[in-house]
Amino acid sequence: MKADAAREQAQATFEAGFNCAEAVFLVATREFGLDVPEQVRLATAFGGGVGRCKEEMCGAVAGAVLAVGALCGRERPGADWDLAARLARAVREDALAEHGSIRCGDLLHAFGEQAGMQACIRFTAMVAGQVVARLRQARDDGEFVPPAAMRSVAGGVLAPDGVLAPDGALAPDGVLAPDGALARRVLR
C-alpha cells in the first residue's frame, strides 16, 4: 500500500466511526498482515488525546506508536527494541514537523474551527500515511519481517498466530526463543 492509499483508508476508517487512534492502528497493522480485529481495543482509549481529554498526545500519533510496537516490538525481556524506539521517535518527529506539537489540544487550536472533525480526519490520514511509509522502509531495508511473511517462513510450518510448530522449526534468525515464540525481527 502506498502512503496515499493508507491516508485514504485511514480517512474512510475514521469516517466509518473509529476514532483517530483506532483508524491509524488498524490501517498500519493490517497493511503488514496483523489483522486481529480485537487488537483495535488497545487503541480505543487513546482517541481524543487520551480518553477525549485533549490534554495528551494526539490519538492518531498514539495509534501509530501502538502499531509500531505491535509490528516491531519485543516479545521477551531483554530483547532488542531499538527499531521500535527509532520508528516511534520518527513518527513523533514527523507529526511535530507538521504543526509543532503532538498534543491533541494544541492541534485542535491550530486547526481552528472545523466542521465534522475534518481537520482531525486529515491529520489522522497524514499520520497513517507517514507510519505506513516508515514501516515499509524498515521492511524493505530488512529490519523487520511483517507477521504475514512470518506465517510463510520455513515452508509453512508456522501456525497463524506466529508460534512455532511442534516440529521445532527455527526462527528466521536460527534461534528458538525459550518459550517457542517466533522472534519478529530477522537478524542480518
Salt bridges, closest charged atoms under 4 A:
ASP4 OD1 - ARG7 NH2 1.95
ASP35 OD1 - ARG30 NE 2.97
GLU55 OE1 - ARG103 NH2 2.59
GLU75 OE2 - ARG184 NE 3.07
ASP80 OD2 - ARG185 NH1 2.65
ASP94 OD1 - ARG134 NH2 2.73
ASP106 OD1 - ARG103 NH1 2.60
ASP140 OD1 - ARG139 NH2 2.96
GLU143 OE2 - ARG86 NH2 2.39
